Amino acid sequence: MSGLEQAIAELVSDLGFELVTVERAGGRRRPLLRVRIERIGAAPDRSGVTIDDCVRVSRELERRIGAPGELPEGAIVEVSSPGVERPLVKPADYRRFAGQHVLVQGYAPLIGGQKRVEGLLLGLTGDPEEIVELEVEGERQQVPLAAIARANLVYDWEADLRS
């Protein structure tokens, strides 16, 4: 974690939230810093973040971390919840979201020659916990955490439309 990310994580924590991701985007003229947060202790199916929370965190980031040299001049800070298809970033995420459907993308093929695998997240195993366990098409599969390039929750949009 970079110094800027660590400072953001500490500030966000002081405000009652957990840092999910920090992403730098935009260009030299209009740099963009995207920050995704969720409320500490939020239920796995809710981030607990409101628009007012995003505004408050954004203002505090601009005020406290917006000192010259910390953020590029003219940087836009964009704060949001991680969304319904939240990324899994830390090992703790793989424990917290056990029982949820996930999409896992590998650096190389993971299971059955596929780089992209969707399944039910069962959790982490190993010592230290370095193996992600999934149920894919009814079979228990294991994927090394280090082999995962990206992972995120999969939201069931069709079930949402039916309800």
C-alpha positions in Angstrom: 0.0 0.0 0.0 1.4 3.4 -1.0 1.8 6.3 1.4 -1.2 8.0 -0.1 -3.3 4.9 0.1 -2.3 4.4 3.8 -3.2 8.0 4.6 -6.6 7.6 2.8 -7.2 4.3 4.7 -6.5 6.0 8.0 -8.7 9.0 7.3 -11.5 6.8 6.1 -11.2 4.6 9.2 -11.4 7.6 11.4 -14.7 8.5 9.8 -16.2 5.0 10.4 -15.5 3.4 7.0 -13.2 0.8 5.5 -11.2 1.5 2.4 -12.0 -1.0 -0.3 -10.0 0.4 -3.3 -8.1 3.4 -4.5 -7.7 3.9 -8.2 -5.8 6.6 -10.0 -7.3 7.5 -13.4 -7.7 10.5 -15.7 -4.9 12.3 -17.3 -2.2 14.9 -16.5 -4.7 17.8 -16.9 -7.5 16.2 -15.0 -6.2 13.5 -12.6 -8.9 11.5 -10.9 -8.7 9.6 -7.6 -11.5 7.0 -7.2 -12.0 5.9 -3.7 -14.4 3.1 -2.8 -15.5 2.8 0.8 -17.9 0.7 3.0 -19.2 1.2 6.5 -17.2 -0.8 9.1 -19.2 -3.8 10.2 -21.7 -3.6 7.3 -23.6 -6.7 6.4 -22.1 -8.7 3.6 -25.0 -7.8 1.3 -24.9 -4.0 2.0 -22.0 -1.5 2.0 -23.9 0.8 4.4 -22.7 3.9 2.4 -25.0 6.8 1.6 -24.5 9.7 -0.8 -24.1 12.0 2.2 -21.3 9.6 3.5 -19.5 9.9 0.1 -19.8 13.7 0.2 -18.4 13.8 3.8 -15.5 11.5 3.0 -14.7 13.3 -0.2 -14.6 16.7 1.5 -12.4 15.4 4.3 -10.0 13.8 1.8 -9.7 17.0 -0.1 -9.2 19.0 3.1 -6.8 16.7 4.9 -4.9 15.0 2.1 -5.2 17.7 -0.5 -1.9 19.3 0.7 0.5 20.3 -2.1 2.4 17.2 -3.3 0.0 14.6 -1.9 -2.6 14.9 -4.6 -1.8 16.1 -8.1 -2.9 19.7 -8.6 -6.5 19.9 -9.8 -7.2 16.3 -8.9 -10.8 15.2 -8.7 -11.6 13.0 -5.8 -14.5 10.6 -6.4 -15.8 8.6 -3.5 -18.4 5.8 -3.8 -19.6 2.6 -2.4 -18.1 -0.6 -3.9 -21.4 -1.4 -5.5 -23.3 -4.7 -5.7 -20.6 -6.4 -7.6 -18.0 -5.4 -5.0 -14.3 -6.3 -5.8 -12.6 -8.8 -3.4 -9.3 -7.2 -2.7 -7.9 -8.6 0.7 -7.8 -12.1 2.1 -10.4 -10.9 4.7 -12.8 -10.3 1.8 -12.7 -13.9 0.8 -13.6 -14.9 4.4 -16.3 -12.3 4.8 -18.1 -13.1 1.6 -18.1 -16.9 1.9 -21.4 -18.1 0.6 -21.7 -15.5 -2.1 -21.4 -16.0 -5.8 -18.2 -14.6 -7.3 -16.4 -14.2 -10.6 -12.6 -14.9 -10.4 -10.2 -14.0 -13.1 -6.7 -15.4 -13.2 -3.4 -14.3 -14.5 -3.4 -17.7 -16.3 -6.0 -20.5 -16.6 -7.4 -21.4 -13.2 -9.9 -24.3 -13.5 -10.5 -26.4 -16.6 -8.3 -24.2 -18.7 -10.5 -21.2 -18.0 -9.1 -17.8 -16.9 -12.6 -16.6 -15.8 -14.5 -18.8 -13.3 -17.8 -18.1 -11.7 -18.9 -20.1 -8.6 -19.9 -20.1 -5.0 -17.2 -18.8 -2.7 -16.5 -21.2 0.1 -13.7 -19.3 1.8 -9.9 -19.5 2.3 -7.8 -22.5 3.5 -4.2 -23.3 3.9 -1.5 -22.1 6.3 -1.3 -19.3 5.8 -4.7 -18.9 4.2 -3.6 -18.8 0.6 -6.0 -21.1 -1.2 -9.5 -19.8 -2.3 -12.1 -22.6 -2.2 -15.0 -22.4 -4.7 -17.9 -24.6 -5.7 -18.0 -24.6 -9.5 -20.8 -26.6 -11.2 -21.3 -28.7 -8.0 -17.6 -29.5 -7.5 -15.3 -28.1 -4.9 -12.3 -26.4 -6.5 -9.2 -24.7 -5.1 -7.4 -21.7 -6.6 -4.2 -20.2 -5.2 -4.9 -16.6 -4.0 -1.7 -15.5 -5.8 -3.1 -16.8 -9.1 -6.1 -14.4 -8.9 -5.8 -11.2 -10.9 -9.3 -9.9 -10.0 -12.3 -11.2 -8.2 -15.7 -9.6 -7.5 -19.2 -10.5 -6.2 -21.8 -11.5 -8.8 -25.1 -9.9 -8.3 -28.2 -11.8 -9.4 -29.9 -9.2 -11.5 -32.7 -11.5 -12.7 -33.7 -12.4 -9.1 -33.8 -8.7 -8.3 -36.2 -8.1 -11.3 -38.4 -10.9 -10.1 -38.8 -9.5 -6.6 
